[in-house]
Amino acid sequence: MSRSYYNKHACLLRNFVFYLFAGLISVLFMPSIANAQHNSGNAQIVDSLFILASSGDTKDRDFVEPSKQAIIEMGAAAIPQMLTKLETHDAREMHAIVDIFKGIGETAVESLTTRIYSQDSFIRRLAIRCLGEIKSEKAVGALAAIKDHDDFRTRSKVMTALGMIGSPDGSYTVMQGLSDPDDLVATAAAVACGKIKAGIKPNVLVKALSHPYYGVRHSAANSLAELGEIAVNPLLDYVQSQPTILGLGYVVQAMGRVDSPDVVPTLTLMLTSIDWSIRANSAEALGNFKSQKTVNTLKQALKNEKHPLVIYKIKLSLDKLQTD
């Protein structure tokens, strides 16, 4: 056969192979192309909705909440593009981001935990904040892993988030946070203890009542009150150990809120303290224990009291006890 015949058929064969290969390529990669287009479409939708969701313009106010809800309804499809928003420094956008991730819920936890290791402090802290609002126990381990971060704001956010989640799995971490060298972190940890409750040892909070920073002392007292009955004996032991006046005032406040009659004798004794602030706190605390005996105790204290604030607190408690 002639050379032209072979050339003609060789050309036909090459064309066949080319089109076959092209067809296979299109079949193999068509889903990826479609997914890419779909993802791009989702990103554009999220971007356009987020502009409205985070808008502060009066003309957009009726679209803010519906736009947030629309993104939330997208669920997992919205997460990749929403993660790109975490780098914002704008307070209004941050608020919208938190609302949206909170609405999406646990579906977003895994993606958000990858961002808490970011070198960008805004991304890191905002991701932690979102996890706290979602309140999923799945985030506790990741948050605990960065409790010793160099940035004190990050450590503070971790304590706050663990408190919001409220899982006993975070109790050890927040109790450790009470010893943090930064006052704001220790304060956040003290608050978190009262929110978690389960697994929190009252003794560590009692110790925090002598912390040099008032925010820690005040928050520890509130958390002890939240713990309730299990805090009574540690509080009484603290009083009997002759603590400093600094911590004693917060002990009195906590005892007034633990709802246990076991603290009444100690509060009654402290009505005779040489420190007027202790007497005032004791008088106020006794107003939470309704009984004729308590009324008589306060009336007797009123006869001998000279300090105007203590007198005011005694009268306030008497009015409360006699009218409830």
Summary of the structure (lengths in Angstrom):
residues: 324
radius of gyration: 31.5
end to end distance: 117.0
largest distance: 132.1
contacts: 1037
relative contact order: 0.05
helix: 81%
strand: 0%
